[in-house]
């Protein structure tokens, strides 16, 4: 099962540099070998997924097997990006986990209505983030069977 985890690129959309760094360090602490890539807002996320602009070369922007999505970002927020991704027939099968500071019931309901696969409130401690990342990895890469990309 480790080989399966190795092949899955994880794309995190989050505008907060500290949160991105803590997530990267949590991946290292949890000893995950997955490639972790970052974008800073919903516009950049969609550019990455659609191979536009600086992401035009698919070799440098591999299709993610999982997206970690913050809701509150500039330009295009996570809610709008989630709506656009789940409306796109080529992208809608990519699992999306909302990882946000929001605890608002409205955000939880709206995210699930838009098709999110899981909603997680970001832990405030590094140890909490390591636990979340380890649990996510176990669930998404060892328990769940993800669809293979149709060519």
C-alpha positions as CSV (number, residue, x, y, z in Angstrom):
1,X,0.0,0.0,0.0
2,X,2.9,2.3,0.4
3,X,3.5,2.3,-3.3
4,X,-0.1,3.6,-3.8
5,X,0.5,6.4,-1.4
6,X,3.8,7.3,-3.2
7,X,2.0,7.9,-6.5
8,X,-0.6,10.3,-5.2
9,X,0.2,14.0,-5.4
10,X,-1.5,16.2,-2.8
11,X,-2.4,19.7,-3.7
12,X,-3.0,22.2,-0.9
13,X,-4.8,25.5,-1.6
14,X,-4.1,27.9,1.3
15,X,-3.1,31.5,1.4
16,X,-1.5,31.4,4.9
17,X,2.2,30.7,4.6
18,X,2.4,29.5,8.2
19,X,-0.4,27.0,7.6
20,X,1.4,25.7,4.5
21,X,4.7,25.4,6.4
22,X,3.0,23.6,9.3
23,X,1.3,21.2,7.0
24,X,4.6,20.5,5.1
25,X,6.3,19.8,8.5
26,X,3.4,17.6,9.6
27,X,3.8,15.5,6.5
28,X,7.5,15.1,7.2
29,X,6.8,14.3,10.9
30,X,4.2,11.7,9.8
31,X,6.8,10.3,7.4
32,X,4.6,10.6,4.4
33,X,6.3,10.2,1.0
34,X,3.5,11.8,-1.0
35,X,4.4,14.8,-3.1
36,X,2.9,17.9,-1.5
37,X,2.3,20.9,-3.7
38,X,0.9,24.3,-2.8
39,X,-1.2,27.0,-4.4
40,X,-2.3,30.2,-2.6
41,X,-5.9,30.9,-3.7
42,X,-8.8,29.5,-5.8
43,X,-7.7,31.1,-9.0
44,X,-4.2,29.5,-8.8
45,X,-5.9,26.2,-7.8
46,X,-8.0,26.3,-11.0
47,X,-5.0,27.4,-13.1
48,X,-3.0,24.4,-11.7
49,X,-5.9,21.9,-12.3
50,X,-6.5,23.2,-15.9
51,X,-2.8,23.6,-16.8
52,X,-3.0,27.4,-17.4
53,X,-0.3,30.0,-17.1
54,X,2.7,28.9,-15.1
55,X,1.1,25.4,-14.7
56,X,0.7,24.8,-18.5
57,X,3.2,21.9,-18.5
58,X,1.4,18.9,-17.1
59,X,4.8,17.4,-16.2
60,X,5.3,20.2,-13.7
61,X,1.7,20.2,-12.4
62,X,0.6,16.6,-12.1
63,X,-3.0,15.8,-11.4
64,X,-3.6,15.6,-7.6
65,X,-5.1,12.6,-6.1
66,X,-6.3,14.7,-3.2
67,X,-6.9,18.4,-2.7
68,X,-6.7,20.1,0.8
69,X,-8.7,23.2,0.5
70,X,-8.9,26.3,2.7
71,X,-12.2,28.2,2.5
72,X,-11.0,31.7,3.2
73,X,-8.6,32.8,0.5
74,X,-8.2,36.0,-1.6
75,X,-9.3,36.4,-5.3
76,X,-11.4,33.2,-5.5
77,X,-12.2,31.6,-2.2
78,X,-12.4,27.9,-1.4
79,X,-16.2,27.8,-1.7
80,X,-16.1,29.2,-5.3
81,X,-13.2,26.9,-6.3
82,X,-15.0,23.9,-4.8
83,X,-18.1,24.7,-6.8
84,X,-16.1,25.1,-10.0
85,X,-14.1,21.9,-9.5
86,X,-17.2,19.8,-8.7
87,X,-19.0,21.2,-11.8
88,X,-16.2,20.2,-14.1
89,X,-16.6,16.7,-15.5
90,X,-12.9,16.2,-15.8
91,X,-12.1,17.4,-12.2
92,X,-15.1,16.4,-10.1
93,X,-13.8,13.0,-9.1
94,X,-10.7,14.4,-7.4
95,X,-11.4,14.1,-3.6
96,X,-11.4,17.4,-1.8
97,X,-10.9,17.8,2.0
98,X,-11.7,21.2,3.3
99,X,-9.1,22.1,5.9
100,X,-10.0,25.4,7.3
101,X,-10.2,27.5,10.5
102,X,-13.9,27.9,10.0
103,X,-16.2,26.2,12.5
104,X,-19.4,27.8,11.1
105,X,-22.2,25.3,10.5
106,X,-23.1,27.3,7.4
107,X,-19.6,26.5,5.9
108,X,-19.9,22.9,6.9
109,X,-23.4,22.4,5.2
110,X,-22.4,24.5,2.2
111,X,-19.2,22.6,1.6
112,X,-21.0,19.2,1.7
113,X,-23.7,20.6,-0.6
114,X,-21.0,21.6,-3.1
115,X,-19.6,18.1,-3.0
116,X,-16.7,18.2,-0.5
117,X,-15.6,14.7,0.6
118,X,-14.6,15.8,4.2
119,X,-14.6,18.9,6.3
120,X,-11.9,19.4,9.0
121,X,-11.3,22.3,11.2
122,X,-7.5,23.1,11.3
123,X,-5.9,22.1,14.6
124,X,-4.1,24.9,16.4
125,X,-1.1,22.9,17.5
126,X,1.6,21.2,15.5
127,X,0.9,17.9,17.3
128,X,-2.8,18.2,16.3
129,X,-1.8,18.8,12.7
130,X,0.4,15.7,12.6
131,X,-2.5,13.7,14.0
132,X,-4.9,15.1,11.3
133,X,-2.4,14.5,8.5
134,X,-1.6,10.9,9.7
135,X,-5.2,10.1,10.0
136,X,-6.0,11.6,6.5
137,X,-3.1,9.6,5.0
138,X,-4.3,6.4,6.6
139,X,-7.9,6.9,5.4
140,X,-7.3,8.2,1.9
141,X,-4.2,6.1,1.0
142,X,-4.7,2.9,2.8
143,X,-8.5,2.4,3.4
144,X,-10.3,4.2,0.6
145,X,-10.1,3.1,-3.0
146,X,-9.6,6.1,-5.3
147,X,-10.7,6.1,-8.9
148,X,-7.9,5.8,-11.4
149,X,-7.8,8.6,-13.9
150,X,-9.4,7.8,-17.2
151,X,-7.1,8.4,-20.2
